[in-house]
Amino acid sequence: MRCVPTSIRRAPNLACAALLISFVSVDAMPAAAATCADLARLALPDTTVTAAEPVAAGTYTAPGGVVLTNLPAFCRIAATLTPTSDSNIQIEVWMPYSGWNRRYLGVGNGGIGGSFQYRILAWYIALNYAIAQTDMGTSPAATDPLGGRVLTGHPEKQIDYATRSTNLMTLRSKQIIDAFYGEPAKHSYFVGCSTGGGQALHEALQFPGDYDGIIAGAPAIMNTTHQAAGHVWDYDAFNSSPVNITVDQRTAMTAAIVKQCVSKDGGLSLDNFLTDPRDCHWDPAALQCTGGTSDAATCLTAPQVAAMRKYFEGPINPRTGERIYAGRMRGSESENVQIFPVGRSASTGSSTYWVFGNDFDWLTFDFDRDMDIFDDAMAARLNANTADLEEFKSHGGKLILTHGFADSQVATLNTVAYYERLIASHTGEGRQEGGEQKEALRRTQEFARLFLFPGVGHCAGGAGPDSAEGDLVPPPTPKIDRIALDALAQWVERGIAPGRIIAYHVANGVQDFSRPVCPYPALPRYSGVGDTTKASSFVCVADKDGDDNQQPAPKYLNDGDNYPIVPIDDRDRRHDPDNR
């Protein structure tokens, strides 16, 4: 019997599900499901199971010595995937023994990958998901002093990092889950922020049948080549004529920005963050040193003013004036945990070395000529700028994008610009009339919504609200994604689209205020009645003031033939040509 893996749009083929699994001894295979130990002999394409470990409830010491507590009993599977001779993709699959909610959850990684985030896995296993994560095939990038430069000269590993590791993790995890429980997951979700948010958008675009619902938070590797250029741009701004921005100066800038703009962007006058920093046009020259002594610790020198202006501007082609990537948001300065400038070891800048070599000096980067060379070599491999998710939408897929408005690490406006392109893709023949735009937004919001968190930094943190109700101690996972996951499940499983997400701010172990986070282009506005610390006193109002979302020039959105784009019905067979 030959089996063709089924699409998630069709009923499960139980006969095929049984044949997906072969064991050294067929007598060891239970009739309905496998034990955790049985899975050590699971045979899957290009896959070696390296651990099949029953874990008792309570405290567990994960690989690397990470101590996790208050866990349910679960089966831990570790496996190595080798789709090419230069691939070494590690995955972990954790499955609760009891109380499984019949949901599979793929969890994104961070930075350059290369390791597992066991505390995040522990968080979600406690919520009764069967979960999986991949190291993205980049080990030892997370621990090697060279960081992402260990992938230079390894194009297959670069592909593993950008796309293949997440897709294969998904395919193999679903097969492992099916084998363990004797039935497939009823719903499949993916959640990730930063690098994980980029993994999420690659999945929606290039493997649209993998997930029913996806959360893409602050997506870093969605626009990898141009985000890397952004890091190079920032590095150049602070190092071409070396300047040093201190913590005191960063704090002073944020305070000055909030003071000037807080009541002009729709937020409350007492807020210590901006609701919409696009409405703020604060000039760093406002803090330029005048020669006095009273402001010596917080004022900016003329070179620092110039560097900050460049930081806010973002990378521009110096010859053509075309925008390459968005600049940084005003109000995010104090959230920059990396002391200015962003270091050359930043993982999102590693891909420049993959093209120009590990001795490449960022200060020599030509934003005209070298940007084209970089894109020609890497855009199709690394980027997911194509805002056409009709294949994902066609099978009922739902996408929630999230981004903090005070993110200093991944440009918030890059995500906004992507969503604007997604809306534009639903206009009739590119028409931009008001009625057509409104209809295009409606069509987009049927399956994809963007939530911008005022005052929130990179995936969490900052002066704004970033926690779920009752989360007094920060969970070991990006908090805004944890909030959005509940809304996503409601949307996928009950058809209830998120009209708002309630987020809470925590200070000293107390939730001191809450705000609604609204689906773009709406933003929260105080209704004029009620407690200003309660989300119920705010309404979501469409923002209509014509903000500059810093859309890149068309040439910097052309990713060529993204590698790969797999139609839903072919998604399993691509990596399993024998239809096993």
C-alpha positions as CSV (number, residue, x, y, z in Angstrom):
1,M,0.0,0.0,0.0
2,R,1.3,3.5,-0.9
3,C,0.1,6.4,1.2
4,V,0.0,10.0,0.3
5,P,0.0,12.2,3.4
6,T,-3.3,14.0,3.7
7,S,-3.9,17.8,3.7
8,I,-5.2,19.3,6.9
9,R,-8.3,20.2,4.9
10,R,-9.2,16.6,4.6
11,A,-10.1,13.9,7.2
12,P,-7.1,12.0,8.6
13,N,-6.2,8.9,6.7
14,L,-5.8,6.4,9.6
15,A,-4.3,3.7,7.5
16,C,-1.6,6.1,6.3
17,A,-1.0,7.3,9.8
18,A,-0.2,3.8,10.9
19,L,2.2,3.3,8.1
20,L,4.1,6.5,8.9
21,I,5.7,4.6,11.7
22,S,7.9,1.5,11.5
23,F,9.7,-0.1,14.3
24,V,12.6,-2.6,14.7
25,S,10.1,-5.0,16.3
26,V,6.5,-4.7,15.2
27,D,5.5,-6.5,18.4
28,A,6.6,-3.4,20.4
29,M,4.0,-1.2,18.7
30,P,0.7,-1.0,20.7
31,A,-2.5,-1.2,18.7
32,A,-3.6,2.4,19.3
33,A,-0.6,4.4,20.4
34,A,3.0,4.1,21.3
35,T,4.6,4.4,24.7
36,C,7.3,7.1,25.2
37,A,10.0,4.4,25.2
38,D,8.6,2.9,22.0
39,L,9.2,6.2,20.2
40,A,13.0,5.6,20.4
41,R,12.5,3.2,17.5
42,L,10.3,5.5,15.5
43,A,11.5,5.6,11.8
44,L,10.9,8.9,10.0
45,P,12.7,10.3,6.9
46,D,16.1,11.8,7.6
47,T,15.4,11.6,11.3
48,T,17.2,10.0,14.2
49,V,15.5,9.9,17.6
50,T,18.2,10.6,20.2
51,A,16.0,10.6,23.3
52,A,12.7,9.1,24.3
53,E,12.4,10.1,27.9
54,P,9.4,9.7,30.3
55,V,9.5,12.7,32.7
56,A,7.7,12.5,36.0
57,A,5.6,15.3,37.3
58,G,7.4,17.9,39.5
59,T,10.9,19.0,39.1
60,Y,13.0,18.2,36.0
61,T,16.5,19.1,35.1
62,A,16.6,19.7,31.3
63,P,19.8,19.3,29.2
64,G,22.3,21.9,30.1
65,G,21.3,21.8,33.7
66,V,18.2,24.0,33.4
67,V,16.0,23.2,36.5
68,L,12.3,23.3,35.8
69,T,9.6,23.0,38.4
70,N,5.9,22.3,38.7
71,L,5.8,20.3,35.5
72,P,3.1,17.8,34.6
73,A,4.3,14.3,33.6
74,F,5.3,14.3,30.0
75,C,7.1,12.4,27.3
76,R,10.2,14.1,26.0
77,I,11.5,13.3,22.5
78,A,14.7,14.7,21.1
79,A,15.6,14.1,17.5
80,T,18.2,15.0,14.9
81,L,17.1,15.9,11.4
82,T,19.6,15.6,8.4
83,P,17.8,16.7,5.2
84,T,21.2,17.5,3.7
85,S,24.7,16.3,4.3
86,D,25.5,19.6,6.0
87,S,22.4,19.8,8.1
88,N,22.2,19.1,11.8
89,I,18.8,20.2,12.9
90,Q,17.8,19.4,16.5
91,I,14.2,19.3,17.6
92,E,12.5,18.6,21.0
93,V,8.9,17.4,21.3
94,W,7.2,17.4,24.7
95,M,3.8,15.7,25.1
96,P,1.8,15.6,28.3
97,Y,0.7,12.2,29.5
98,S,-2.8,13.4,30.6
99,G,-5.0,16.4,30.0
100,W,-3.7,17.0,26.5
101,N,-5.8,19.7,24.9
102,R,-5.4,18.1,21.4
103,R,-3.5,21.1,20.3
104,Y,0.0,21.0,18.8
105,L,2.1,24.2,19.4
106,G,5.3,25.0,17.5
107,V,7.4,27.4,19.5
108,G,9.8,29.9,17.9
109,N,13.4,30.5,18.9
110,G,15.5,33.6,19.4
111,G,18.6,35.3,18.2
112,I,20.6,33.0,15.9
113,G,19.0,29.9,17.5
114,G,21.5,27.2,18.2
115,S,19.9,26.1,21.5
116,F,16.6,25.3,23.2
117,Q,14.6,27.6,25.4
118,Y,13.5,25.0,28.0
119,R,11.8,27.5,30.3
120,I,9.4,28.4,27.4
121,L,8.7,24.8,26.7
122,A,8.0,24.3,30.4
123,W,5.6,27.2,30.3
124,Y,3.5,25.7,27.5
125,I,3.6,22.1,28.6
126,A,1.9,23.2,31.8
127,L,-0.9,24.6,29.6
128,N,-1.4,21.1,28.2
129,Y,-0.1,21.7,24.7
130,A,2.0,19.1,22.9
131,I,4.9,21.4,22.0
132,A,8.0,21.4,19.9
133,Q,11.0,23.7,19.2
134,T,14.0,23.5,17.0
135,D,17.5,24.9,17.4
136,M,17.2,25.9,13.8
137,G,20.2,23.8,12.8
138,T,22.6,26.6,13.9
139,S,24.4,25.0,16.8
140,P,27.0,26.0,18.0
141,A,26.1,29.6,17.0
142,A,24.5,30.4,20.3
143,T,27.7,29.6,22.3
144,D,30.6,30.1,19.8
145,P,32.3,33.5,20.0
146,L,31.8,33.8,16.2
147,G,28.0,33.6,16.7
148,G,26.2,33.5,13.4
149,R,29.5,33.6,11.5
150,V,29.9,29.9,12.1
151,L,27.4,29.5,9.3
152,T,29.5,31.4,6.8
153,G,30.3,29.1,3.8
154,H,27.4,26.7,4.8
155,P,24.5,27.6,2.5
156,E,22.4,24.6,3.5
157,K,22.7,25.6,7.2
158,Q,21.6,29.1,6.2
159,I,18.5,27.6,4.6
160,D,17.9,25.4,7.6
161,Y,18.0,28.5,9.8
162,A,15.6,30.6,7.6
163,T,13.0,28.0,6.7
164,R,13.7,24.3,6.6
165,S,14.3,23.6,10.3
166,T,10.9,25.1,11.3
167,N,9.0,23.3,8.6
168,L,10.7,19.9,9.2
169,M,10.2,20.4,13.0
170,T,6.5,20.8,12.3
171,L,6.2,17.8,10.0
172,R,8.1,15.4,12.2
173,S,6.5,16.7,15.4
174,K,3.0,16.0,14.1
175,Q,4.0,12.5,13.2
176,I,5.5,11.9,16.6
177,I,2.4,13.3,18.3
178,D,0.2,11.1,16.2
179,A,2.3,8.0,17.1
180,F,2.2,8.8,20.8
181,Y,-1.4,9.6,21.2
182,G,-2.8,7.3,18.4
183,E,-4.5,10.4,16.9
184,P,-3.4,13.6,15.3
185,A,-3.6,17.0,16.9
186,K,-7.0,18.6,16.3
187,H,-5.5,22.1,15.9
188,S,-2.0,23.3,15.1
189,Y,-0.5,26.6,16.3
190,F,2.8,28.4,16.0
191,V,3.9,31.2,18.4
192,G,7.1,33.1,18.2
193,C,8.6,36.6,18.8
194,S,11.7,38.2,17.3
195,T,13.5,35.4,15.4
196,G,10.5,33.3,16.2
197,G,8.2,35.9,14.7
198,G,10.2,35.7,11.5
199,Q,9.9,31.9,11.6
200,A,6.1,32.4,11.9
201,L,5.8,34.5,8.8
202,H,8.0,32.2,6.8
203,E,5.7,29.4,7.7
204,A,2.6,31.4,6.7
205,L,4.0,32.3,3.4
206,Q,6.1,29.3,2.4
207,F,4.5,26.4,4.2
208,P,0.9,27.6,4.4
209,G,-0.6,24.2,5.3
210,D,1.6,23.7,8.4
211,Y,-0.6,25.6,10.9
212,D,-4.2,26.6,11.6
213,G,-3.1,29.7,13.5
214,I,0.1,31.6,13.8
215,I,1.4,34.4,16.0
216,A,4.2,36.5,14.6
217,G,5.6,38.8,17.2
218,A,8.2,41.5,16.3
219,P,9.2,39.4,13.3
220,A,13.0,39.7,12.9
221,I,13.9,37.3,10.2
222,M,11.0,38.1,8.0
223,N,13.1,40.9,6.3
224,T,16.5,39.6,7.2
225,T,18.8,41.3,4.7
226,H,17.3,44.7,5.3
227,Q,17.2,44.3,9.1
228,A,20.8,43.4,8.9
229,A,21.4,46.5,6.9
230,G,19.6,48.4,9.7
231,H,22.0,47.1,12.3
232,V,24.9,48.1,10.0
233,W,23.4,51.5,9.6
234,D,23.1,52.0,13.3
235,Y,26.7,50.8,13.8
236,D,27.9,53.2,11.2
237,A,25.9,56.0,12.9
238,F,27.7,55.6,16.2
239,N,31.1,54.5,14.9
240,S,32.1,56.3,11.7
241,S,32.9,59.2,14.1
242,P,32.8,57.3,17.4
243,V,30.2,58.5,19.9
244,N,29.0,56.9,23.0
245,I,25.4,57.2,24.2
246,T,25.2,56.6,27.9
247,V,22.3,55.0,29.9
248,D,21.6,58.5,31.4
249,Q,21.4,60.0,28.0
250,R,19.1,57.4,26.7
251,T,16.8,57.8,29.7
252,A,16.9,61.6,29.3
253,M,15.9,61.3,25.6
254,T,12.9,59.0,26.4
255,A,11.8,61.4,29.1
256,A,12.1,64.4,26.8
257,I,10.2,62.6,24.0
258,V,7.3,61.6,26.3
259,K,7.1,65.1,27.8
260,Q,6.8,66.7,24.4
261,C,4.5,64.1,22.7
262,V,2.5,62.1,25.3
263,S,-0.8,64.0,25.1
264,K,-0.6,64.6,21.4
265,D,-0.7,61.0,20.3
266,G,-4.0,59.9,21.7
267,G,-2.6,58.7,25.1
268,L,-3.3,60.1,28.5
269,S,-1.4,63.1,29.7
270,L,-0.1,61.1,32.7
271,D,1.2,58.2,30.6
272,N,5.0,57.6,30.8
273,F,4.9,56.1,27.3
274,L,3.6,57.0,23.8
275,T,0.4,55.4,22.5
276,D,1.4,56.2,18.9
277,P,5.1,57.4,18.5
278,R,4.5,58.0,14.8
279,D,2.9,61.2,15.8
280,C,6.0,62.4,17.6
281,H,8.6,64.3,15.7
282,W,11.0,65.2,18.5
283,D,14.4,66.4,17.3
284,P,17.5,65.2,19.3
285,A,18.8,68.8,19.0
286,A,16.4,69.7,21.8
287,L,18.9,68.1,24.2
288,Q,22.1,69.4,22.5
289,C,24.7,70.6,25.0
290,T,24.9,74.4,25.5
291,G,28.1,74.5,27.5
292,G,26.4,74.6,30.9
293,T,27.3,72.1,33.7
294,S,23.8,71.3,35.0
295,D,22.9,69.1,32.0
296,A,26.4,67.7,31.3
297,A,25.4,64.1,32.1
298,T,22.3,64.0,29.9
299,C,22.8,66.5,27.1
300,L,23.9,65.4,23.6
301,T,27.0,66.6,21.7
302,A,26.6,67.6,18.1
303,P,28.0,64.3,16.9
304,Q,25.5,62.5,19.1
305,V,22.6,64.5,17.8
306,A,23.7,63.6,14.3
307,A,24.0,59.9,15.2
308,M,20.5,59.9,16.8
309,R,18.9,61.5,13.8
310,K,20.4,58.8,11.6
311,Y,19.2,56.2,14.1
312,F,15.6,57.5,13.9
313,E,15.8,57.9,10.1
314,G,16.8,54.3,9.2
315,P,18.8,53.1,6.3
316,I,18.5,55.0,3.0
317,N,20.2,54.4,-0.3
318,P,22.6,57.5,-0.4
319,R,22.5,57.6,-4.2
320,T,18.8,57.2,-4.9
321,G,17.3,58.3,-1.6
322,E,15.2,55.1,-1.6
323,R,14.3,53.7,1.8
324,I,15.8,50.3,2.6
325,Y,14.4,49.6,6.0
326,A,12.5,51.5,8.7
327,G,14.1,53.6,11.4
328,R,13.7,53.3,15.2
329,M,10.7,54.6,17.1
330,R,11.0,57.6,19.3
331,G,10.4,56.6,22.9
332,S,12.3,53.3,22.6
333,E,15.8,54.7,23.6
334,S,15.6,53.6,27.3
335,E,14.5,50.1,26.1
336,N,17.7,49.5,24.2
337,V,19.3,46.9,26.4
338,Q,22.3,46.9,24.1
339,I,24.4,50.0,24.9
340,F,24.6,52.2,21.8
341,P,25.9,51.3,19.3
342,V,24.5,47.9,18.5
343,G,27.4,45.5,18.4
344,R,28.8,43.9,15.4
345,S,28.1,40.5,16.9
346,A,24.3,41.1,16.8
347,S,22.7,38.0,15.4
348,T,20.6,39.9,12.9
349,G,23.7,41.3,11.3
350,S,25.4,37.9,11.0
351,S,24.0,37.3,7.5
352,T,26.2,40.1,6.1
353,Y,29.2,37.8,6.9
354,W,27.6,35.0,4.9
355,V,28.0,37.1,1.8
356,F,31.1,39.3,2.4
357,G,33.2,36.9,4.7
358,N,33.9,36.8,8.4
359,D,36.5,39.6,8.2
360,F,34.0,42.0,6.7
361,D,34.0,45.5,8.3
362,W,30.6,47.0,8.7
363,L,32.0,50.5,8.4
364,T,32.8,49.7,4.7
365,F,29.3,48.7,3.8
366,D,28.0,50.6,0.7
367,F,24.3,51.0,1.1
368,D,23.9,51.3,-2.7
369,R,26.2,48.8,-4.3
370,D,26.7,46.3,-1.3
371,M,23.0,46.3,-0.5
372,D,22.2,45.0,-4.0
373,I,25.0,42.4,-3.8
374,F,23.6,41.3,-0.4
375,D,20.0,41.0,-1.7
376,D,21.0,39.2,-4.8
377,A,22.8,36.6,-2.7
378,M,20.4,36.2,0.2
379,A,17.0,37.8,-0.2
380,A,15.3,34.7,-1.8
381,R,16.9,32.5,0.9
382,L,16.2,34.6,4.0
383,N,13.4,37.0,3.4
384,A,9.6,36.7,3.5
385,N,8.5,40.1,2.4
386,T,5.9,38.8,-0.1
387,A,2.6,40.0,1.3
388,D,0.5,37.4,-0.4
389,L,-0.9,34.9,2.1
390,E,-3.9,33.7,0.0
391,E,-2.8,30.1,0.3
392,F,-2.7,30.3,4.1
393,K,-6.0,32.1,4.1
394,S,-7.6,29.5,1.8
395,H,-7.5,26.7,4.3
396,G,-8.9,28.9,7.1
397,G,-5.5,29.9,8.6
398,K,-5.5,32.8,11.0
399,L,-2.6,35.2,11.7
400,I,-2.0,37.5,14.6
401,L,0.9,39.9,14.2
402,T,2.1,41.7,17.4
403,H,4.7,44.4,17.9
404,G,5.7,46.7,20.8
405,F,5.7,50.4,19.9
406,A,8.8,50.9,21.9
407,D,10.8,48.1,20.4
408,S,14.5,49.2,20.0
409,Q,15.7,45.9,18.5
410,V,13.4,45.2,15.6
411,A,11.8,48.1,13.7
412,T,8.1,48.3,14.6
413,L,7.3,50.1,11.3
414,N,8.7,47.2,9.3
415,T,5.9,45.1,10.7
416,V,3.4,47.9,10.1
417,A,4.6,48.4,6.5
418,Y,4.2,44.6,5.9
419,Y,0.7,44.7,7.2
420,E,-0.1,47.7,4.9
421,R,1.2,45.7,2.0
422,L,-1.1,42.8,3.1
423,I,-4.0,45.1,3.0
424,A,-3.0,46.5,-0.4
425,S,-2.9,42.9,-1.8
426,H,-6.7,42.8,-1.2
427,T,-7.5,45.9,-3.3
428,G,-9.0,45.5,-6.7
429,E,-6.3,46.0,-9.3
430,G,-4.3,48.1,-6.9
431,R,-7.0,50.8,-6.5
432,Q,-6.6,53.0,-3.5
433,E,-10.0,54.7,-3.2
434,G,-11.4,55.1,0.3
435,G,-14.2,52.6,-0.1
436,E,-11.8,50.1,-1.7
437,Q,-9.3,50.5,1.1
438,K,-12.0,49.9,3.7
439,E,-13.0,46.7,1.9
440,A,-9.4,45.6,1.6
441,L,-8.9,46.1,5.3
442,R,-12.1,44.1,6.0
443,R,-10.9,41.2,3.8
444,T,-7.5,41.3,5.5
445,Q,-8.9,41.3,9.0
446,E,-10.9,38.2,8.1
447,F,-7.7,36.2,8.6
448,A,-4.9,38.5,9.7
449,R,-4.8,41.2,12.4
450,L,-2.0,43.4,13.7
451,F,-1.8,44.5,17.3
452,L,0.6,47.3,18.3
453,F,1.3,47.4,22.0
454,P,1.9,51.0,23.2
455,G,5.0,51.5,25.3
456,V,6.1,47.9,25.1
457,G,9.7,46.9,24.1
458,H,11.0,43.9,22.3
459,C,8.5,41.2,22.8
460,A,7.9,42.4,26.4
461,G,9.0,45.0,28.9
462,G,8.9,48.7,28.9
463,A,6.5,51.2,30.5
464,G,3.4,49.9,28.6
465,P,1.1,46.9,29.3
466,D,2.5,43.6,28.3
467,S,1.0,40.9,30.6
468,A,-2.0,38.7,30.7
469,E,-4.5,39.1,33.6
470,G,-3.1,37.4,36.7
471,D,0.5,37.3,35.5
472,L,2.2,39.0,38.4
473,V,5.5,37.3,37.9
474,P,6.9,37.5,34.4
475,P,6.6,34.1,32.6
476,P,9.7,32.8,30.9
477,T,8.1,33.6,27.5
478,P,7.5,36.7,25.5
479,K,4.4,38.0,27.3
480,I,2.5,39.6,24.5
481,D,2.5,36.4,22.6
482,R,1.2,34.5,25.6
483,I,-1.8,37.0,25.7
484,A,-2.3,36.7,21.9
485,L,-2.3,32.8,22.0
486,D,-5.6,32.8,23.9
487,A,-7.2,35.1,21.4
488,L,-5.8,33.1,18.4
489,A,-7.4,29.8,19.8
490,Q,-10.7,31.5,20.1
491,W,-10.5,32.8,16.5
492,V,-9.5,29.4,15.0
493,E,-11.7,27.2,17.0
494,R,-14.8,29.3,17.7
495,G,-14.6,31.9,14.9
496,I,-14.4,34.7,17.3
497,A,-12.1,37.3,15.8
498,P,-10.1,39.4,18.4
499,G,-11.7,42.8,18.5
500,R,-9.2,43.8,21.2
501,I,-6.6,42.2,23.5
502,I,-6.6,43.3,27.1
503,A,-3.0,43.8,28.4
504,Y,-1.9,44.6,31.9
505,H,1.1,46.5,33.3
506,V,2.9,45.0,36.3
507,A,4.9,47.0,38.8
508,N,6.3,45.6,42.0
509,G,4.2,42.5,41.7
510,V,1.0,44.4,41.2
511,Q,-1.1,44.9,38.1
512,D,-1.4,48.7,38.3
513,F,-3.3,49.4,35.0
514,S,-4.7,47.8,31.9
515,R,-5.3,48.9,28.4
516,P,-7.0,47.5,25.3
517,V,-4.6,46.7,22.5
518,C,-6.6,47.3,19.3
519,P,-6.5,45.7,15.8
520,Y,-4.6,48.0,13.4
521,P,-5.3,50.7,12.3
522,A,-7.3,51.3,15.5
523,L,-5.6,52.6,18.7
524,P,-6.9,52.9,22.3
525,R,-8.5,56.2,23.3
526,Y,-9.8,57.2,26.7
527,S,-13.6,57.4,26.5
528,G,-13.7,60.3,28.9
529,V,-15.6,58.3,31.5
530,G,-14.3,55.9,34.1
531,D,-11.2,54.8,35.8
532,T,-8.1,55.6,33.7
533,T,-6.3,52.5,35.0
534,K,-9.0,50.2,33.6
535,A,-9.2,48.9,30.0
536,S,-13.0,49.2,30.2
537,S,-12.6,53.0,30.1
538,F,-11.0,53.0,26.7
539,V,-12.3,52.4,23.2
540,C,-10.6,51.4,20.0
541,V,-10.7,54.2,17.5
542,A,-9.4,54.0,13.9
543,D,-6.3,56.1,13.4
544,K,-6.8,58.3,10.4
545,D,-4.0,60.9,10.6
546,G,-1.9,59.6,7.7
547,D,1.2,58.4,9.5
548,D,4.4,57.7,7.6
549,N,4.9,53.9,8.0
550,Q,8.3,54.1,6.2
551,Q,7.4,51.7,3.5
552,P,10.6,50.4,1.8
553,A,11.2,51.1,-1.9
554,P,9.8,48.3,-4.1
555,K,13.3,47.1,-5.1
556,Y,13.9,46.3,-1.4
557,L,10.8,44.2,-1.2
558,N,11.7,41.9,-4.1
559,D,12.7,38.6,-2.6
560,G,12.9,36.8,-5.9
561,D,11.8,33.2,-5.8
562,N,11.4,32.6,-2.1
563,Y,13.0,29.2,-1.2
564,P,10.7,27.3,-1.1
565,I,6.9,27.9,-1.4
566,V,5.1,24.7,-0.9
567,P,1.4,24.3,-1.9
568,I,-0.7,22.9,0.9
569,D,-1.4,19.6,-0.8
570,D,2.3,19.0,-1.4
571,R,3.7,20.1,2.0
572,D,4.5,16.6,3.4
573,R,5.7,15.1,0.1
574,R,8.3,17.7,-0.4
575,H,10.5,16.2,2.2
576,D,9.2,12.6,1.8
577,P,9.4,11.8,-1.9
578,D,8.7,8.1,-1.4
579,N,5.3,9.0,0.2
580,R,6.1,7.0,3.3
